[in-house]
Amino acid sequence: MTTLLLLRHGLTPLTGPVLAGRAPGVHLDERGRRQAADAAERLHEVTLDAVVSSPLERCLETVEPFGKDVRRDDRFAECDYGDWTGRKLGDLAKEPEWRVVQSHPSAAVFPGGESLAAVSARAVAAVRDWNARLGERATYLVCSHGDVIKAIVADALGLHLDQFQRINVDPGSVTVIEYTPLRPFLRRLNDTRNFGLPEPPPEHKDGGENIAGSDAAVGGGAGTT
């Protein structure tokens, strides 16, 4: 049995209102640094055989408090959102592609960027690779991004990618998956030790229908913090 701990990076100034994507120079803010320190404290009794990270700054900064050598893996990098990178989510919600991302993500291709199907394929392949590389008795941590972690969780649950928007992964949260020879087991999901409820989203109307409350947060959102 190989145990994978998935850690989403901490908050940045852009998390939530802006789709940061792969934009360079996006660092943790004070809240994100607290989340990183808290994650390391919560997991301090766990013996980790490896710490693997997306190469983006906010993930590398999130695993700094663990005090271990970090192995970078581009396959755990954020989705390449292409022309959507750096834009406000409120503006993106008016784009026609938004509805595809929400209701049919397996067919979603970001303009000038990557498809969500490609994100899922590379992330799941990376997990299989690290599982084989580290062995059946290993426990390791991967620090990555909201949509990437959601895709890995959907695969572990045997869900079609079109269902992955039903999964929530907050900044600083820990998700635990055990991989056995027969099947994966999802042992913990989106654990932040914060059980507060998020503020209701601001209303916006699309064709007369209020969809704000049912839309998934593209990129993962800012959680309940």
C-alpha positions in Angstrom: 0.0 0.0 0.0 1.4 3.4 -1.0 0.0 6.4 0.8 -0.2 9.8 -1.0 -0.8 13.0 0.8 -2.0 15.8 -1.5 -1.4 19.3 -0.2 -2.8 22.3 -2.0 -0.6 25.4 -1.8 -1.5 28.2 0.6 -3.3 31.4 -0.2 -1.7 34.1 -2.5 -3.0 37.6 -3.1 -4.5 36.3 -6.4 -6.2 33.2 -5.0 -10.0 33.4 -5.5 -10.6 36.6 -7.5 -8.0 36.0 -10.2 -7.0 32.9 -12.2 -3.2 32.9 -11.5 -2.4 29.8 -13.6 1.2 29.6 -14.4 2.0 33.3 -14.1 5.4 33.7 -12.6 6.1 35.6 -9.4 2.9 34.5 -7.5 4.0 34.0 -3.9 2.2 33.1 -0.7 0.8 36.0 1.3 0.8 36.1 5.1 -2.3 33.9 5.2 -0.7 31.3 2.9 2.5 31.2 5.0 0.4 30.5 8.1 -1.4 27.7 6.2 1.9 26.2 5.1 3.3 26.3 8.7 0.0 24.8 10.0 0.1 22.0 7.4 3.7 21.1 8.4 2.7 21.1 12.1 -0.4 18.9 11.5 1.7 16.4 9.6 4.9 16.5 11.7 4.4 13.0 13.1 4.0 11.5 9.5 7.2 9.9 8.2 7.5 11.1 4.6 9.6 9.1 2.1 9.5 12.0 -0.4 8.2 15.5 -0.8 7.3 16.3 -4.4 6.1 19.7 -5.6 4.8 21.6 -8.6 7.6 23.9 -9.8 5.6 27.0 -9.2 6.7 29.4 -6.4 3.5 29.1 -4.3 3.9 25.3 -4.0 7.6 25.4 -3.3 7.0 28.0 -0.6 4.2 25.8 0.9 6.5 22.9 1.5 9.4 24.9 2.9 8.3 24.4 6.5 8.5 20.6 6.1 12.3 21.0 6.0 12.9 18.2 3.5 14.5 18.0 0.1 11.9 18.7 -2.5 11.7 17.0 -5.8 10.0 19.1 -8.5 7.7 17.5 -11.0 6.3 19.5 -13.9 3.4 17.0 -14.2 2.0 18.4 -10.9 2.1 22.0 -12.2 -1.0 24.2 -12.5 -3.2 23.9 -15.6 -2.0 26.1 -18.4 -5.0 28.4 -18.6 -3.6 30.1 -21.7 -5.4 33.4 -22.5 -7.4 33.1 -19.2 -4.3 33.4 -17.1 -4.3 36.5 -14.9 -7.9 37.4 -15.6 -10.7 37.9 -13.0 -13.0 35.0 -12.5 -16.0 37.4 -12.6 -15.1 38.3 -16.2 -14.3 34.7 -17.2 -17.8 33.6 -16.0 -19.2 35.6 -19.0 -17.1 33.7 -21.5 -18.9 31.0 -23.5 -16.2 28.4 -22.6 -17.1 28.9 -18.9 -20.2 26.7 -19.2 -18.1 23.9 -20.8 -15.6 24.1 -18.0 -18.5 23.8 -15.5 -20.7 21.2 -17.1 -18.4 19.2 -19.4 -14.9 19.7 -18.2 -13.6 16.6 -20.1 -14.2 18.6 -23.3 -12.8 21.9 -22.0 -9.7 23.4 -23.7 -8.6 26.8 -22.4 -8.0 29.2 -25.3 -4.3 29.2 -26.1 -3.7 26.7 -23.2 -4.3 23.2 -22.0 -7.3 20.9 -21.8 -8.5 19.6 -18.5 -8.3 16.1 -19.9 -4.6 16.6 -20.5 -4.2 17.9 -16.9 -5.8 14.8 -15.6 -3.8 12.5 -17.7 -0.4 14.0 -16.8 -1.2 14.2 -13.0 -2.6 10.7 -12.8 0.4 9.4 -14.7 2.7 11.2 -12.3 1.0 9.6 -9.3 1.3 6.1 -10.9 5.0 6.8 -11.6 5.8 8.0 -8.1 3.9 5.1 -6.6 6.0 2.6 -8.6 9.2 4.5 -7.9 8.8 4.7 -4.1 7.2 1.3 -3.5 4.3 -0.2 -1.8 5.3 0.8 1.8 6.0 4.5 1.0 4.2 7.5 2.2 4.9 10.7 0.3 3.5 14.2 -0.1 2.7 16.1 -3.3 2.1 19.8 -3.2 0.0 20.9 -6.1 -3.0 23.0 -7.3 -6.8 22.8 -6.9 -7.8 21.5 -10.3 -4.8 19.1 -10.4 -5.7 17.6 -7.0 -9.4 17.4 -8.0 -8.4 15.4 -11.1 -6.3 13.0 -9.0 -9.1 12.5 -6.5 -11.7 11.9 -9.3 -9.4 9.2 -10.8 -9.1 7.5 -7.3 -12.8 7.5 -6.9 -13.4 6.1 -10.4 -15.3 9.3 -11.4 -15.5 10.5 -15.0 -13.7 13.8 -15.3 -17.1 15.5 -15.9 -17.8 14.9 -12.3 -14.6 16.5 -10.9 -16.2 19.9 -10.3 -18.2 18.3 -7.5 -15.0 18.0 -5.5 -13.7 20.8 -3.3 -10.1 21.3 -2.4 -9.3 24.4 -0.3 -5.9 26.2 0.0 -3.7 24.5 2.6 -5.9 21.4 2.7 -4.6 17.8 2.9 -6.2 14.9 1.0 -5.1 11.4 1.7 -5.3 8.5 -0.8 -4.1 4.9 -0.2 -3.2 2.9 -3.3 -3.6 -0.8 -2.9 -3.0 -3.6 -5.5 -6.8 -3.7 -6.1 -8.1 -0.2 -5.7 -7.4 3.2 -4.2 -9.1 4.3 -1.0 -9.8 8.0 -0.3 -9.0 8.3 3.4 -9.3 12.0 3.8 -10.5 14.9 1.6 -10.0 18.6 1.9 -8.9 18.4 5.6 -8.2 22.0 6.8 -9.5 21.6 10.4 -11.6 24.6 9.4 -15.3 23.7 9.3 -16.6 27.2 8.9 -19.0 27.8 6.1 -18.0 30.0 3.1 -19.7 33.3 2.5 -22.4 33.1 -0.1 -21.0 34.0 -3.5 -22.1 37.3 -5.1 -25.0 37.0 -7.4 -24.5 37.1 -11.2 -27.1 36.3 -13.7 -26.6 34.4 -17.0 -29.7 34.3 -19.2 -31.9 35.2 -16.3 -30.7 32.2 -14.2 -28.6 32.8 -11.0 -25.8 30.3 -11.4 -23.2 31.7 -9.0 -24.1 29.3 -6.2 -23.7 26.2 -8.4 -20.5 27.1 -10.3 -17.3 25.4 -9.2 -14.3 27.6 -8.5 -12.1 27.3 -11.5 -8.5 27.0 -10.3 -9.7 25.9 -6.8 -10.9 29.1 -5.2 -9.9 30.7 -1.9 -11.8 28.2 0.4 -13.4 29.4 3.6 -10.5 31.5 4.8 
